[in-house]
Amino acid sequence: MRFLAVDFGEKRTGLAVCDEKETMAFPLTVLEGQGGLANRIAKIAKEEQAQGFVMGLPLNMDGTEGDRAARVRHFTEKLSQVTDLPVFFHDERLSSFEAENKLAGHLTRKKKKKHLDAVAAAGILESFLQKRREMPED
């Protein structure tokens, strides 16, 4: 199944995709701003032939949901109004930190900022795919 991962943010939203066999995740793009965001993501999902979304869910370190998780769930409701693709939530704790470490020393601060959210989305998707591989088949 080809997934489009979404690392939702108030200013920037990172997107990543995986291959059809669910073996690799690739950073795709970073979308700036909130205007028409659900429609823009739905359009990209169609272009990328995605069959489902993986939404990064920013849980607190104790595993509870806070304000940021509520904003992601609210945005997901908007996204579900413009596409009928299934949505899977996945814990994104520390995804930005891990993305920052992957990019450390490779890009200028300005270029890093431009790519960070897409790399974080790819990290969320990689983690999601790993969990799917570990799940027993029915």
MDAnalysis code that builds the backbone (N, CA, C; Angstrom):
import MDAnalysis as mda
import numpy as np

u = mda.Universe.empty(414, n_residues=138, atom_resindex=np.repeat(np.arange(138), 3), trajectory=True)
u.add_TopologyAttr("name", ["N", "CA", "C"] * 138)
u.add_TopologyAttr("resid", np.arange(1, 139))
u.add_TopologyAttr("resname", ["MET", "ARG", "PHE", "LEU", "ALA", "VAL", "ASP", "PHE", "GLY", "GLU", "LYS", "ARG", "THR", "GLY", "LEU", "ALA", "VAL", "CYS", "ASP", "GLU", "LYS", "GLU", "THR", "MET", "ALA", "PHE", "PRO", "LEU", "THR", "VAL", "LEU", "GLU", "GLY", "GLN", "GLY", "GLY", "LEU", "ALA", "ASN", "ARG", "ILE", "ALA", "LYS", "ILE", "ALA", "LYS", "GLU", "GLU", "GLN", "ALA", "GLN", "GLY", "PHE", "VAL", "MET", "GLY", "LEU", "PRO", "LEU", "ASN", "MET", "ASP", "GLY", "THR", "GLU", "GLY", "ASP", "ARG", "ALA", "ALA", "ARG", "VAL", "ARG", "HIS", "PHE", "THR", "GLU", "LYS", "LEU", "SER", "GLN", "VAL", "THR", "ASP", "LEU", "PRO", "VAL", "PHE", "PHE", "HIS", "ASP", "GLU", "ARG", "LEU", "SER", "SER", "PHE", "GLU", "ALA", "GLU", "ASN", "LYS", "LEU", "ALA", "GLY", "HIS", "LEU", "THR", "ARG", "LYS", "LYS", "LYS", "LYS", "LYS", "HIS", "LEU", "ASP", "ALA", "VAL", "ALA", "ALA", "ALA", "GLY", "ILE", "LEU", "GLU", "SER", "PHE", "LEU", "GLN", "LYS", "ARG", "ARG", "GLU", "MET", "PRO", "GLU", "ASP"])
u.atoms.positions = np.array([
    [0.859, -1.178, 0.000],
    [0.000, 0.000, 0.000],
    [0.903, 1.237, 0.000],
    [0.566, 2.207, -0.788],
    [1.349, 3.449, -0.852],
    [0.712, 4.473, 0.098],
    [1.504, 4.927, 1.058],
    [1.038, 5.885, 2.052],
    [1.652, 7.258, 1.832],
    [0.901, 8.284, 2.201],
    [1.407, 9.648, 2.274],
    [1.411, 10.020, 3.752],
    [2.586, 10.300, 4.287],
    [2.701, 10.690, 5.696],
    [2.616, 12.199, 5.814],
    [1.992, 12.660, 6.880],
    [1.780, 14.080, 7.115],
    [2.307, 14.437, 8.498],
    [3.273, 15.356, 8.529],
    [3.767, 15.920, 9.785],
    [3.172, 17.324, 9.873],
    [1.965, 17.408, 10.424],
    [1.191, 18.646, 10.458],
    [1.832, 19.662, 11.386],
    [1.883, 20.917, 10.919],
    [2.393, 22.001, 11.737],
    [1.605, 23.276, 11.496],
    [1.671, 24.179, 12.430],
    [0.946, 25.442, 12.317],
    [1.502, 26.315, 11.193],
    [2.808, 26.253, 10.965],
    [3.441, 27.064, 9.918],
    [3.837, 26.232, 8.706],
    [4.372, 25.050, 8.950],
    [4.838, 24.172, 7.870],
    [4.345, 22.755, 8.113],
    [4.028, 22.071, 7.019],
    [3.576, 20.689, 7.098],
    [4.450, 19.853, 6.174],
    [5.090, 18.855, 6.737],
    [5.961, 17.988, 5.950],
    [5.212, 16.783, 5.422],
    [5.573, 16.376, 4.195],
    [4.968, 15.210, 3.570],
    [6.055, 14.230, 3.144],
    [5.719, 12.962, 3.218],
    [6.622, 11.897, 2.774],
    [5.769, 10.791, 2.169],
    [6.369, 9.997, 1.306],
    [5.669, 8.868, 0.682],
    [6.511, 7.613, 0.832],
    [5.848, 6.480, 0.649],
    [6.573, 5.213, 0.629],
    [6.312, 4.521, -0.701],
    [7.117, 3.540, -0.993],
    [6.918, 2.745, -2.194],
    [5.736, 1.796, -1.982],
    [5.264, 1.222, -3.058],
    [4.097, 0.334, -3.030],
    [4.304, -0.876, -2.119],
    [5.552, -1.350, -1.999],
    [5.843, -2.531, -1.186],
    [6.072, -2.192, 0.288],
    [5.988, -0.895, 0.622],
    [6.147, -0.424, 2.004],
    [7.527, -0.724, 2.577],
    [8.540, -0.624, 1.735],
    [9.889, -0.913, 2.216],
    [10.687, 0.340, 2.543],
    [10.402, 1.444, 1.848],
    [11.178, 2.665, 2.071],
    [10.275, 3.886, 2.098],
    [10.654, 4.859, 2.911],
    [9.944, 6.135, 2.991],
    [10.860, 7.231, 2.454],
    [10.263, 8.171, 1.736],
    [11.020, 9.239, 1.101],
    [10.423, 10.596, 1.448],
    [11.237, 11.549, 1.923],
    [10.716, 12.898, 2.123],
    [10.199, 13.431, 0.784],
    [9.069, 14.109, 0.796],
    [8.479, 14.586, -0.448],
    [8.558, 16.101, -0.568],
    [7.905, 16.800, 0.341],
    [7.880, 18.254, 0.265],
    [7.447, 18.847, 1.596],
    [7.599, 20.151, 1.703],
    [7.101, 20.899, 2.860],
    [6.143, 21.955, 2.329],
    [4.937, 21.982, 2.875],
    [3.935, 22.964, 2.492],
    [3.925, 24.081, 3.522],
    [3.959, 25.310, 3.035],
    [3.955, 26.482, 3.910],
    [2.530, 26.955, 4.138],
    [2.221, 27.365, 5.349],
    [0.939, 27.975, 5.667],
    [-0.204, 26.989, 5.795],
    [-1.357, 27.527, 6.179],
    [-2.540, 26.715, 6.433],
    [-3.609, 26.855, 5.347],
    [-3.532, 27.887, 4.532],
    [-4.564, 28.151, 3.532],
    [-4.784, 26.989, 2.575],
    [-5.988, 26.431, 2.585],
    [-6.336, 25.345, 1.686],
    [-5.488, 24.099, 1.863],
    [-4.947, 23.922, 3.045],
    [-3.994, 22.835, 3.287],
    [-4.595, 21.453, 3.025],
    [-5.796, 21.215, 3.497],
    [-6.413, 19.902, 3.291],
    [-6.557, 19.610, 1.798],
    [-6.988, 20.590, 1.026],
    [-7.132, 20.403, -0.423],
    [-5.781, 20.185, -1.097],
    [-4.773, 20.918, -0.664],
    [-3.428, 20.743, -1.243],
    [-2.894, 19.347, -0.964],
    [-3.098, 18.867, 0.251],
    [-2.616, 17.524, 0.608],
    [-3.401, 16.458, -0.157],
    [-4.706, 16.636, -0.271],
    [-5.522, 15.672, -1.018],
    [-5.068, 15.606, -2.475],
    [-4.740, 16.748, -3.058],
    [-4.264, 16.788, -4.448],
    [-2.936, 16.049, -4.588],
    [-2.026, 16.275, -3.662],
    [-0.728, 15.594, -3.697],
    [-0.923, 14.089, -3.516],
    [-1.825, 13.706, -2.630],
    [-2.101, 12.276, -2.410],
    [-2.560, 11.626, -3.716],
    [-3.414, 12.324, -4.436],
    [-3.896, 11.797, -5.718],
    [-2.748, 11.705, -6.726],
    [-1.934, 12.749, -6.809],
    [-0.795, 12.762, -7.734],
    [0.191, 11.639, -7.425],
    [0.378, 11.371, -6.155],
    [1.327, 10.342, -5.713],
    [0.705, 8.949, -5.674],
    [-0.569, 8.868, -6.015],
    [-1.311, 7.604, -6.014],
    [-1.295, 6.939, -4.633],
    [-1.412, 7.796, -3.604],
    [-1.456, 7.289, -2.235],
    [-2.773, 6.560, -2.006],
    [-2.702, 5.537, -1.178],
    [-3.886, 4.753, -0.852],
    [-4.309, 4.937, 0.599],
    [-3.568, 5.768, 1.329],
    [-3.886, 6.053, 2.716],
    [-2.940, 7.103, 3.269],
    [-3.351, 7.707, 4.373],
    [-2.539, 8.716, 5.051],
    [-2.005, 8.161, 6.361],
    [-0.808, 8.581, 6.720],
    [-0.262, 8.340, 8.053],
    [-0.071, 9.722, 8.665],
    [-0.865, 10.013, 9.681],
    [-0.795, 11.310, 10.345],
    [0.069, 11.190, 11.589],
    [1.102, 12.007, 11.662],
    [1.906, 12.050, 12.866],
    [1.079, 12.616, 14.005],
    [0.991, 11.896, 15.099],
    [0.214, 12.326, 16.266],
    [1.186, 12.701, 17.378],
    [1.266, 14.002, 17.691],
    [2.231, 14.465, 18.694],
    [1.760, 14.202, 20.125],
    [2.068, 13.022, 20.607],
    [1.706, 12.667, 21.977],
    [2.679, 13.306, 22.962],
    [2.206, 13.507, 24.178],
    [3.093, 13.954, 25.253],
    [4.038, 12.808, 25.595],
    [5.106, 13.102, 26.295],
    [6.088, 12.066, 26.626],
    [5.487, 10.956, 27.483],
    [4.401, 11.258, 28.206],
    [3.752, 10.217, 29.010],
    [2.702, 9.438, 28.216],
    [2.581, 9.725, 26.909],
    [1.664, 9.002, 26.046],
    [0.271, 9.592, 25.948],
    [0.006, 10.656, 26.689],
    [-1.307, 11.291, 26.628],
    [-1.371, 12.265, 25.449],
    [-2.608, 12.636, 25.109],
    [-2.815, 13.609, 24.037],
    [-3.055, 14.982, 24.642],
    [-2.405, 15.974, 24.070],
    [-2.574, 17.347, 24.521],
    [-3.152, 18.217, 23.419],
    [-2.906, 19.524, 23.513],
    [-3.441, 20.485, 22.551],
    [-2.941, 20.233, 21.131],
    [-1.678, 19.907, 20.973],
    [-1.127, 19.676, 19.629],
    [-1.788, 18.461, 18.977],
    [-2.007, 17.417, 19.731],
    [-2.681, 16.230, 19.191],
    [-4.125, 16.573, 18.806],
    [-4.773, 17.395, 19.607],
    [-6.149, 17.808, 19.290],
    [-6.183, 18.594, 17.979],
    [-5.180, 19.440, 17.740],
    [-5.109, 20.197, 16.479],
    [-4.911, 19.263, 15.297],
    [-4.093, 18.224, 15.470],
    [-3.892, 17.245, 14.393],
    [-5.196, 16.513, 14.111],
    [-5.890, 16.101, 15.143],
    [-7.165, 15.396, 14.947],
    [-8.196, 16.308, 14.268],
    [-8.219, 17.577, 14.636],
    [-9.136, 18.538, 14.011],
    [-8.794, 18.704, 12.526],
    [-7.507, 18.844, 12.218],
    [-7.107, 18.964, 10.819],
    [-7.464, 17.695, 10.048],
    [-7.289, 16.545, 10.665],
    [-7.597, 15.277, 10.003],
    [-9.075, 15.205, 9.638],
    [-9.938, 15.783, 10.475],
    [-11.365, 15.848, 10.144],
    [-11.574, 16.652, 8.870],
    [-10.855, 17.765, 8.728],
    [-10.942, 18.578, 7.507],
    [-10.454, 17.782, 6.298],
    [-9.356, 17.079, 6.471],
    [-8.798, 16.278, 5.385],
    [-9.777, 15.185, 4.960],
    [-10.436, 14.578, 5.931],
    [-11.399, 13.512, 5.644],
    [-12.628, 14.022, 4.891],
    [-12.870, 15.325, 4.929],
    [-13.994, 15.908, 4.190],
    [-13.668, 16.082, 2.710],
    [-12.382, 16.066, 2.339],
    [-12.003, 16.290, 0.941],
    [-11.411, 15.049, 0.280],
    [-11.264, 13.967, 1.026],
    [-10.768, 12.716, 0.457],
    [-11.348, 11.553, 1.252],
    [-11.483, 10.433, 0.589],
    [-12.017, 9.271, 1.297],
    [-10.939, 8.242, 1.622],
    [-9.678, 8.631, 1.506],
    [-8.586, 7.717, 1.832],
    [-8.566, 7.444, 3.336],
    [-8.225, 6.223, 3.738],
    [-8.145, 5.920, 5.170],
    [-6.985, 6.667, 5.831],
    [-7.168, 6.957, 7.101],
    [-6.155, 7.680, 7.878],
    [-5.698, 6.794, 9.031],
    [-4.386, 6.716, 9.198],
    [-3.782, 5.984, 10.310],
    [-2.976, 6.989, 11.123],
    [-3.214, 7.029, 12.425],
    [-2.434, 7.905, 13.300],
    [-1.218, 7.135, 13.799],
    [-0.093, 7.857, 13.916],
    [1.119, 7.208, 14.408],
    [1.865, 8.181, 15.318],
    [2.294, 7.681, 16.446],
    [3.040, 8.461, 17.438],
    [4.248, 9.118, 16.780],
    [4.328, 10.426, 16.894],
    [5.451, 11.135, 16.287],
    [6.426, 11.722, 17.315],
    [6.334, 11.256, 18.547],
    [7.246, 11.790, 19.566],
    [8.685, 11.686, 19.093],
    [9.415, 12.756, 19.246],
    [10.832, 12.864, 18.918],
    [11.143, 12.826, 17.420],
    [10.137, 12.842, 16.545],
    [10.406, 12.777, 15.103],
    [11.168, 14.006, 14.617],
    [10.832, 15.190, 15.113],
    [11.552, 16.400, 14.693],
    [12.981, 16.379, 15.214],
    [13.160, 15.895, 16.435],
    [14.498, 15.782, 17.014],
    [15.363, 14.834, 16.176],
    [14.791, 13.688, 15.796],
    [15.526, 12.720, 14.977],
    [15.832, 13.290, 13.597],
    [14.876, 14.027, 13.018],
    [15.094, 14.646, 11.709],
    [16.214, 15.679, 11.791],
    [16.216, 16.443, 12.853],
    [17.261, 17.453, 13.074],
    [18.626, 16.773, 13.128],
    [18.713, 15.654, 13.822],
    [19.983, 14.925, 13.908],
    [20.422, 14.383, 12.551],
    [19.466, 13.917, 11.732],
    [19.805, 13.403, 10.400],
    [20.375, 14.496, 9.507],
    [19.870, 15.710, 9.687],
    [20.296, 16.815, 8.830],
    [21.486, 17.590, 9.387],
    [21.859, 17.326, 10.625],
    [22.944, 18.066, 11.277],
    [24.230, 17.989, 10.457],
    [24.795, 19.154, 10.178],
    [26.065, 19.218, 9.478],
    [25.967, 19.063, 7.970],
    [24.764, 18.797, 7.446],
    [24.621, 18.573, 6.009],
    [24.081, 19.793, 5.267],
    [23.343, 20.649, 5.948],
    [22.708, 21.784, 5.295],
    [22.887, 23.042, 6.131],
    [22.755, 24.184, 5.469],
    [22.738, 25.443, 6.205],
    [21.452, 25.501, 7.015],
    [21.403, 26.390, 7.969],
    [20.220, 26.503, 8.826],
    [18.972, 26.793, 7.987],
    [19.101, 27.669, 6.992],
    [17.967, 28.032, 6.141],
    [17.481, 26.827, 5.327],
    [18.394, 26.081, 4.738],
    [18.017, 24.913, 3.945],
    [17.472, 23.802, 4.841],
    [18.045, 23.685, 6.043],
    [17.576, 22.669, 6.987],
    [16.113, 22.930, 7.353],
    [15.792, 24.194, 7.601],
    [14.433, 24.573, 7.963],
    [13.465, 24.195, 6.848],
    [13.908, 24.329, 5.598],
    [13.073, 24.037, 4.440],
    [12.770, 22.541, 4.301],
    [13.679, 21.682, 4.734],
    [13.537, 20.244, 4.545],
    [13.148, 19.477, 5.813],
    [13.310, 20.077, 6.967],
    [13.158, 19.382, 8.243],
    [11.823, 18.657, 8.387],
    [10.730, 19.318, 8.044],
    [9.412, 18.717, 8.257],
    [9.161, 17.528, 7.325],
    [9.704, 17.573, 6.107],
    [9.565, 16.430, 5.197],
    [10.392, 15.252, 5.698],
    [11.567, 15.525, 6.237],
    [12.404, 14.459, 6.803],
    [11.726, 13.880, 8.041],
    [11.099, 14.728, 8.843],
    [10.354, 14.246, 10.013],
    [9.182, 13.368, 9.568],
    [8.482, 13.774, 8.499],
    [7.371, 12.961, 7.978],
    [7.881, 11.601, 7.513],
    [9.046, 11.583, 6.877],
    [9.632, 10.312, 6.433],
    [9.970, 9.435, 7.639],
    [10.451, 10.044, 8.721],
    [10.745, 9.285, 9.937],
    [9.483, 8.690, 10.549],
    [8.405, 9.459, 10.548],
    [7.121, 8.961, 11.054],
    [6.672, 7.778, 10.203],
    [6.783, 7.927, 8.898],
    [6.356, 6.870, 7.983],
    [7.221, 5.620, 8.123],
    [8.529, 5.797, 8.275],
    [9.421, 4.650, 8.482],
    [9.026, 3.877, 9.736],
    [8.740, 4.604, 10.805],
    [8.339, 3.969, 12.061],
    [7.006, 3.240, 11.899],
    [6.068, 3.864, 11.215],
    [4.765, 3.252, 10.957],
    [4.929, 1.960, 10.149],
    [5.742, 2.011, 9.094],
    [5.952, 0.833, 8.249],
    [6.620, -0.288, 9.037],
    [7.566, 0.068, 9.901],
    [8.231, -0.941, 10.731],
    [7.229, -1.642, 11.637],
    [6.338, -0.876, 12.238],
    [5.313, -1.478, 13.101],
    [4.396, -2.386, 12.295],
    [4.060, -2.002, 11.079],
    [3.210, -2.850, 10.221],
    [3.911, -4.170, 9.903],
    [5.216, -4.106, 9.676],
    [5.968, -5.322, 9.374],
    [6.031, -6.255, 10.583],
    [6.008, -5.662, 11.771],
    [6.093, -6.466, 13.002],
    [4.755, -7.064, 13.406],
    [3.672, -6.574, 12.838],
    [2.339, -7.084, 13.185],
    [2.151, -8.466, 12.577],
    [1.604, -9.384, 13.368],
    [1.345, -10.730, 12.819],
    [0.262, -10.666, 11.748],
    [0.423, -11.449, 10.704],
    [-0.573, -11.502, 9.636],
    [-1.728, -12.389, 10.075],
    [-2.920, -12.047, 9.629],
    [-4.103, -12.839, 10.002],
    [-4.173, -14.131, 9.223],
])
